[in-house]
Amino acid sequence: MEERMRILLCEDDENLGMLLREYLQAKGFSSDLCPDGEAGYKAFLKDKYDICVLDVMMPKMDGLTLAQEIRNVNSEVPIIFLTAKALKDDIVEGFKIGADDYITKPFSMEELVLRIEAVLRRVKGKKGKEVTNYKIGKFNFDTQKQTLTLGDKVTKLTTKESELLSLLCAHVNEILERNYALKTIWIDDNYFNARSMDVYITKLRKHLKDDPEIEIINIHGKGYKLIAPEIKEA
C-alpha cells in the first residue's frame, strides 16, 4: 500500500481546522492539526511532514514566523499559507520566506486539495537533477547559454524566455500552471506580470515556429502546454 502523504495543518479556528483535517484524511492524506504556531513548531520538530499548511493569523506564533522557523530547520519542505486577508505585503513576505502557494479565505476544501496536489507535484519534479540541455523536436535548447539551436541557426534567448521555456520543457505535454510559472519566474502573479508572461509565450512560439510539430497552446483558465513529439535531455 502506498504511504500517505503527511500534512502539518495549523489553524486556530477549531471548527474549520477539524473540517479541513477530516476532509484531507478522506482524500487520502495523513493530517496533524495544531491550534497555534507554537504547537505547530513542536509538531514539526517531532515528526516528518511532506507539506505544511499554515494559517497566517494564529496565537502564540503567527504563520509567517512559524514558516521562518520551519525554513531554519528544513529549507525544502513545501509551505502553503491560509490567509483571511489578501494583503499584498503578507503575500510578498510569505514568498520571501519561501512559501510555495497561498489561498485566501473563504475557500473551498476541494481547491485546497488541488493546490496541495499541485505543489507536491512541482516539488517532486524539482528533486530531479537540474537539466542543462534539452532536445525539443528539431531544436537543441541550452539552458545555461540560453540558446535555441536549429542546424546552423542559433537564437539567443533572454533570461525570462529561457526560464519560461525551461519550465515548459520540464512539464512537456502537461499543463504548466499559470500561477506557478508567474510565482517561479516573476515572484508575483499580478496582472502586469501575467501580461508580460503572455508576451514571452508569443516570443517563444515565434522562436519555435520552424518546427511545425512543436506547439505552445493555451489551456483556458489553467495555463500553457508545450506539445512536442520528442523532448529529452540532450
C-alpha positions as YAML, in Angstrom:
chain: A
units: angstrom
residues:
- id: 1
  name: MET
  ca: [0.00, 0.00, 0.00]
- id: 2
  name: GLU
  ca: [1.29, 3.45, -0.91]
- id: 3
  name: GLU
  ca: [2.27, 5.52, 2.12]
- id: 4
  name: ARG
  ca: [0.03, 8.50, 2.82]
- id: 5
  name: MET
  ca: [1.49, 11.97, 2.35]
- id: 6
  name: ARG
  ca: [1.73, 13.71, 5.72]
- id: 7
  name: ILE
  ca: [0.40, 17.24, 6.20]
- id: 8
  name: LEU
  ca: [1.08, 19.60, 9.10]
- id: 9
  name: LEU
  ca: [-2.11, 21.68, 9.35]
- id: 10
  name: CYS
  ca: [-2.00, 24.75, 11.62]
- id: 11
  name: GLU
  ca: [-5.35, 26.52, 12.03]
- id: 12
  name: ASP
  ca: [-6.61, 28.29, 15.16]
- id: 13
  name: ASP
  ca: [-10.28, 28.14, 14.14]
- id: 14
  name: GLU
  ca: [-11.23, 24.85, 15.80]
- id: 15
  name: ASN
  ca: [-14.28, 24.14, 13.64]
- id: 16
  name: LEU
  ca: [-12.50, 24.94, 10.36]
- id: 17
  name: GLY
  ca: [-9.42, 23.01, 11.43]
- id: 18
  name: MET
  ca: [-11.43, 19.88, 12.24]
- id: 19
  name: LEU
  ca: [-13.33, 20.08, 8.94]
- id: 20
  name: LEU
  ca: [-10.13, 20.52, 6.96]
- id: 21
  name: ARG
  ca: [-8.39, 17.65, 8.73]
- id: 22
  name: GLU
  ca: [-11.31, 15.29, 8.17]
- id: 23
  name: TYR
  ca: [-11.57, 16.28, 4.51]
- id: 24
  name: LEU
  ca: [-7.84, 15.85, 3.91]
- id: 25
  name: GLN
  ca: [-7.89, 12.44, 5.55]
- id: 26
  name: ALA
  ca: [-10.90, 11.46, 3.44]
- id: 27
  name: LYS
  ca: [-8.85, 12.44, 0.39]
- id: 28
  name: GLY
  ca: [-6.05, 10.07, 1.35]
- id: 29
  name: PHE
  ca: [-3.70, 12.34, 3.30]
- id: 30
  name: SER
  ca: [-2.46, 11.91, 6.86]
- id: 31
  name: SER
  ca: [-3.03, 15.22, 8.66]
- id: 32
  name: ASP
  ca: [-1.99, 16.52, 12.09]
- id: 33
  name: LEU
  ca: [-3.93, 19.56, 13.32]
- id: 34
  name: CYS
  ca: [-2.32, 22.19, 15.55]
- id: 35
  name: PRO
  ca: [-4.28, 25.15, 17.05]
- id: 36
  name: ASP
  ca: [-1.41, 27.68, 17.18]
- id: 37
  name: GLY
  ca: [2.07, 28.36, 15.83]
- id: 38
  name: GLU
  ca: [3.96, 27.11, 18.89]
- id: 39
  name: ALA
  ca: [2.16, 23.76, 18.80]
- id: 40
  name: GLY
  ca: [2.82, 23.60, 15.06]
- id: 41
  name: TYR
  ca: [6.54, 24.18, 15.54]
- id: 42
  name: LYS
  ca: [6.77, 21.48, 18.22]
- id: 43
  name: ALA
  ca: [4.95, 19.05, 15.95]
- id: 44
  name: PHE
  ca: [7.27, 19.85, 13.04]
- id: 45
  name: LEU
  ca: [10.35, 19.18, 15.17]
- id: 46
  name: LYS
  ca: [8.89, 15.90, 16.38]
- id: 47
  name: ASP
  ca: [7.65, 14.36, 13.11]
- id: 48
  name: LYS
  ca: [8.39, 14.35, 9.37]
- id: 49
  name: TYR
  ca: [5.90, 16.08, 7.06]
- id: 50
  name: ASP
  ca: [5.61, 16.22, 3.27]
- id: 51
  name: ILE
  ca: [3.90, 19.64, 3.27]
- id: 52
  name: CYS
  ca: [2.83, 22.35, 5.75]
- id: 53
  name: VAL
  ca: [-0.47, 24.26, 5.53]
- id: 54
  name: LEU
  ca: [-0.28, 27.28, 7.83]
- id: 55
  name: ASP
  ca: [-2.86, 29.88, 8.79]
- id: 56
  name: VAL
  ca: [-1.22, 33.33, 8.78]
- id: 57
  name: MET
  ca: [-3.11, 34.75, 11.78]
- id: 58
  name: MET
  ca: [-2.56, 32.44, 14.77]
- id: 59
  name: PRO
  ca: [-1.98, 32.96, 18.51]
- id: 60
  name: LYS
  ca: [1.37, 32.42, 20.27]
- id: 61
  name: MET
  ca: [3.23, 32.34, 16.94]
- id: 62
  name: ASP
  ca: [1.80, 33.63, 13.64]
- id: 63
  name: GLY
  ca: [2.07, 31.67, 10.42]
- id: 64
  name: LEU
  ca: [4.81, 33.82, 8.89]
- id: 65
  name: THR
  ca: [7.01, 33.42, 11.96]
- id: 66
  name: LEU
  ca: [6.29, 29.69, 12.06]
- id: 67
  name: ALA
  ca: [7.21, 29.37, 8.39]
- id: 68
  name: GLN
  ca: [10.53, 31.13, 9.06]
- id: 69
  name: GLU
  ca: [11.27, 28.77, 11.94]
- id: 70
  name: ILE
  ca: [10.38, 25.79, 9.76]
- id: 71
  name: ARG
  ca: [12.65, 27.10, 7.00]
- id: 72
  name: ASN
  ca: [15.52, 27.35, 9.51]
- id: 73
  name: VAL
  ca: [15.10, 23.62, 10.14]
- id: 74
  name: ASN
  ca: [14.16, 22.44, 6.66]
- id: 75
  name: SER
  ca: [14.66, 24.68, 3.62]
- id: 76
  name: GLU
  ca: [12.83, 22.38, 1.20]
- id: 77
  name: VAL
  ca: [9.54, 21.27, 2.78]
- id: 78
  name: PRO
  ca: [6.71, 22.97, 0.82]
- id: 79
  name: ILE
  ca: [4.51, 25.53, 2.61]
- id: 80
  name: ILE
  ca: [1.03, 26.81, 1.74]
- id: 81
  name: PHE
  ca: [-0.42, 29.79, 3.62]
- id: 82
  name: LEU
  ca: [-4.07, 30.23, 4.54]
- id: 83
  name: THR
  ca: [-4.88, 33.92, 4.84]
- id: 84
  name: ALA
  ca: [-8.10, 35.74, 5.68]
- id: 85
  name: LYS
  ca: [-6.86, 38.95, 4.10]
- id: 86
  name: ALA
  ca: [-5.40, 39.23, 0.64]
- id: 87
  name: LEU
  ca: [-2.90, 41.91, 1.63]
- id: 88
  name: LYS
  ca: [-0.02, 42.20, -0.80]
- id: 89
  name: ASP
  ca: [2.52, 42.76, 1.99]
- id: 90
  name: ASP
  ca: [1.60, 39.46, 3.66]
- id: 91
  name: ILE
  ca: [1.74, 37.61, 0.37]
- id: 92
  name: VAL
  ca: [5.09, 39.09, -0.63]
- id: 93
  name: GLU
  ca: [6.53, 38.39, 2.83]
- id: 94
  name: GLY
  ca: [5.32, 34.82, 2.56]
- id: 95
  name: PHE
  ca: [7.08, 34.26, -0.75]
- id: 96
  name: LYS
  ca: [10.26, 35.88, 0.59]
- id: 97
  name: ILE
  ca: [10.24, 33.31, 3.39]
- id: 98
  name: GLY
  ca: [9.87, 30.59, 0.79]
- id: 99
  name: ALA
  ca: [6.16, 29.82, 0.57]
- id: 100
  name: ASP
  ca: [5.06, 27.69, -2.38]
- id: 101
  name: ASP
  ca: [1.49, 28.97, -2.56]
- id: 102
  name: TYR
  ca: [-1.23, 30.77, -0.63]
- id: 103
  name: ILE
  ca: [-5.01, 30.57, -0.57]
- id: 104
  name: THR
  ca: [-7.36, 33.31, 0.62]
- id: 105
  name: LYS
  ca: [-10.30, 32.60, 2.90]
- id: 106
  name: PRO
  ca: [-13.04, 31.75, 2.29]
- id: 107
  name: PHE
  ca: [-12.01, 28.87, 0.03]
- id: 108
  name: SER
  ca: [-13.41, 25.51, -0.94]
- id: 109
  name: MET
  ca: [-11.79, 22.44, 0.56]
- id: 110
  name: GLU
  ca: [-11.58, 20.96, -2.92]
- id: 111
  name: GLU
  ca: [-9.49, 23.94, -4.05]
- id: 112
  name: LEU
  ca: [-7.11, 23.44, -1.12]
- id: 113
  name: VAL
  ca: [-6.63, 19.77, -2.03]
- id: 114
  name: LEU
  ca: [-5.95, 20.68, -5.67]
- id: 115
  name: ARG
  ca: [-3.35, 23.25, -4.61]
- id: 116
  name: ILE
  ca: [-1.69, 20.78, -2.24]
- id: 117
  name: GLU
  ca: [-1.51, 18.18, -5.00]
- id: 118
  name: ALA
  ca: [-0.11, 20.75, -7.46]
- id: 119
  name: VAL
  ca: [2.62, 21.86, -5.05]
- id: 120
  name: LEU
  ca: [3.57, 18.26, -4.25]
- id: 121
  name: ARG
  ca: [3.87, 17.50, -7.99]
- id: 122
  name: ARG
  ca: [6.12, 20.52, -8.51]
- id: 123
  name: VAL
  ca: [8.33, 19.63, -5.55]
- id: 124
  name: LYS
  ca: [8.65, 16.07, -6.80]
- id: 125
  name: GLY
  ca: [9.78, 17.44, -10.17]
- id: 126
  name: LYS
  ca: [12.35, 19.75, -8.56]
- id: 127
  name: LYS
  ca: [14.06, 16.85, -6.79]
- id: 128
  name: GLY
  ca: [15.42, 15.57, -10.07]
- id: 129
  name: LYS
  ca: [18.79, 16.75, -11.29]
- id: 130
  name: GLU
  ca: [18.97, 20.13, -12.96]
- id: 131
  name: VAL
  ca: [18.78, 19.78, -16.73]
- id: 132
  name: THR
  ca: [21.14, 22.00, -18.72]
- id: 133
  name: ASN
  ca: [20.30, 20.79, -22.24]
- id: 134
  name: TYR
  ca: [17.05, 19.74, -23.86]
- id: 135
  name: LYS
  ca: [16.31, 18.22, -27.25]
- id: 136
  name: ILE
  ca: [12.97, 19.72, -28.33]
- id: 137
  name: GLY
  ca: [11.90, 18.19, -31.63]
- id: 138
  name: LYS
  ca: [14.48, 19.53, -34.11]
- id: 139
  name: PHE
  ca: [15.83, 22.12, -31.64]
- id: 140
  name: ASN
  ca: [18.61, 21.97, -29.06]
- id: 141
  name: PHE
  ca: [17.99, 24.15, -26.02]
- id: 142
  name: ASP
  ca: [20.96, 25.05, -23.80]
- id: 143
  name: THR
  ca: [19.54, 26.41, -20.54]
- id: 144
  name: GLN
  ca: [22.91, 27.72, -19.32]
- id: 145
  name: LYS
  ca: [23.93, 29.52, -22.52]
- id: 146
  name: GLN
  ca: [20.26, 30.46, -23.07]
- id: 147
  name: THR
  ca: [20.44, 29.43, -26.73]
- id: 148
  name: LEU
  ca: [18.00, 27.66, -29.02]
- id: 149
  name: THR
  ca: [19.73, 25.95, -31.94]
- id: 150
  name: LEU
  ca: [18.31, 24.53, -35.16]
- id: 151
  name: GLY
  ca: [21.01, 23.46, -37.60]
- id: 152
  name: ASP
  ca: [23.24, 26.49, -38.16]
- id: 153
  name: LYS
  ca: [20.69, 28.93, -36.74]
- id: 154
  name: VAL
  ca: [21.38, 29.94, -33.14]
- id: 155
  name: THR
  ca: [18.84, 32.11, -31.31]
- id: 156
  name: LYS
  ca: [19.95, 33.85, -28.13]
- id: 157
  name: LEU
  ca: [17.11, 33.90, -25.60]
- id: 158
  name: THR
  ca: [16.54, 36.46, -22.90]
- id: 159
  name: THR
  ca: [16.70, 35.28, -19.29]
- id: 160
  name: LYS
  ca: [12.89, 35.33, -18.96]
- id: 161
  name: GLU
  ca: [12.46, 33.44, -22.24]
- id: 162
  name: SER
  ca: [14.96, 30.82, -21.13]
- id: 163
  name: GLU
  ca: [13.38, 30.41, -17.68]
- id: 164
  name: LEU
  ca: [9.91, 30.08, -19.17]
- id: 165
  name: LEU
  ca: [11.00, 27.59, -21.82]
- id: 166
  name: SER
  ca: [12.79, 25.55, -19.14]
- id: 167
  name: LEU
  ca: [9.54, 25.30, -17.16]
- id: 168
  name: LEU
  ca: [7.62, 24.29, -20.28]
- id: 169
  name: CYS
  ca: [10.20, 21.61, -21.06]
- id: 170
  name: ALA
  ca: [10.03, 20.28, -17.52]
- id: 171
  name: HIS
  ca: [6.25, 19.92, -17.99]
- id: 172
  name: VAL
  ca: [6.25, 18.89, -21.66]
- id: 173
  name: ASN
  ca: [2.87, 17.59, -22.85]
- id: 174
  name: GLU
  ca: [1.47, 18.52, -19.44]
- id: 175
  name: ILE
  ca: [-0.19, 21.70, -18.20]
- id: 176
  name: LEU
  ca: [2.21, 24.32, -16.85]
- id: 177
  name: GLU
  ca: [0.04, 26.10, -14.30]
- id: 178
  name: ARG
  ca: [-0.12, 29.83, -14.95]
- id: 179
  name: ASN
  ca: [0.19, 30.91, -11.30]
- id: 180
  name: TYR
  ca: [3.12, 28.57, -10.70]
- id: 181
  name: ALA
  ca: [5.02, 29.97, -13.68]
- id: 182
  name: LEU
  ca: [4.34, 33.54, -12.56]
- id: 183
  name: LYS
  ca: [5.44, 32.91, -8.97]
- id: 184
  name: THR
  ca: [8.50, 30.95, -10.05]
- id: 185
  name: ILE
  ca: [9.81, 33.50, -12.58]
- id: 186
  name: TRP
  ca: [8.17, 36.82, -11.67]
- id: 187
  name: ILE
  ca: [7.58, 36.16, -7.91]
- id: 188
  name: ASP
  ca: [4.18, 37.90, -8.04]
- id: 189
  name: ASP
  ca: [1.19, 36.75, -10.10]
- id: 190
  name: ASN
  ca: [-0.29, 40.23, -10.59]
- id: 191
  name: TYR
  ca: [-1.99, 41.47, -13.78]
- id: 192
  name: PHE
  ca: [1.08, 43.21, -15.22]
- id: 193
  name: ASN
  ca: [3.33, 40.18, -14.76]
- id: 194
  name: ALA
  ca: [0.64, 37.97, -16.29]
- id: 195
  name: ARG
  ca: [0.51, 40.21, -19.37]
- id: 196
  name: SER
  ca: [4.31, 40.14, -19.54]
- id: 197
  name: MET
  ca: [4.30, 36.33, -19.50]
- id: 198
  name: ASP
  ca: [1.78, 36.29, -22.37]
- id: 199
  name: VAL
  ca: [4.24, 38.39, -24.40]
- id: 200
  name: TYR
  ca: [7.09, 35.96, -23.70]
- id: 201
  name: ILE
  ca: [4.90, 33.00, -24.66]
- id: 202
  name: THR
  ca: [4.26, 34.72, -28.02]
- id: 203
  name: LYS
  ca: [8.01, 35.24, -28.47]
- id: 204
  name: LEU
  ca: [8.74, 31.57, -27.70]
- id: 205
  name: ARG
  ca: [6.15, 30.49, -30.27]
- id: 206
  name: LYS
  ca: [7.98, 32.58, -32.90]
- id: 207
  name: HIS
  ca: [11.34, 31.07, -31.90]
- id: 208
  name: LEU
  ca: [9.94, 27.54, -32.25]
- id: 209
  name: LYS
  ca: [7.87, 28.06, -35.43]
- id: 210
  name: ASP
  ca: [10.48, 26.42, -37.69]
- id: 211
  name: ASP
  ca: [9.41, 23.03, -36.34]
- id: 212
  name: PRO
  ca: [5.68, 22.66, -37.17]
- id: 213
  name: GLU
  ca: [5.35, 19.69, -34.80]
- id: 214
  name: ILE
  ca: [6.07, 21.91, -31.79]
- id: 215
  name: GLU
  ca: [3.27, 24.00, -30.34]
- id: 216
  name: ILE
  ca: [2.60, 26.01, -27.17]
- id: 217
  name: ILE
  ca: [-1.14, 26.06, -26.56]
- id: 218
  name: ASN
  ca: [-3.30, 27.96, -24.07]
- id: 219
  name: ILE
  ca: [-5.28, 25.89, -21.60]
- id: 220
  name: HIS
  ca: [-8.14, 28.22, -20.69]
- id: 221
  name: GLY
  ca: [-8.21, 29.13, -17.02]
- id: 222
  name: LYS
  ca: [-5.21, 26.95, -16.20]
- id: 223
  name: GLY
  ca: [-2.03, 27.75, -18.09]
- id: 224
  name: TYR
  ca: [0.00, 26.54, -21.06]
- id: 225
  name: LYS
  ca: [1.07, 23.26, -22.58]
- id: 226
  name: LEU
  ca: [4.19, 22.62, -24.65]
- id: 227
  name: ILE
  ca: [3.34, 19.94, -27.20]
- id: 228
  name: ALA
  ca: [6.38, 18.28, -28.73]
- id: 229
  name: PRO
  ca: [6.84, 14.88, -30.42]
- id: 230
  name: GLU
  ca: [10.29, 14.47, -28.92]
- id: 231
  name: ILE
  ca: [11.83, 16.10, -25.90]
- id: 232
  name: LYS
  ca: [14.66, 14.71, -23.84]
- id: 233
  name: GLU
  ca: [17.81, 15.66, -22.04]
- id: 234
  name: ALA
  ca: [20.48, 16.29, -24.63]
...
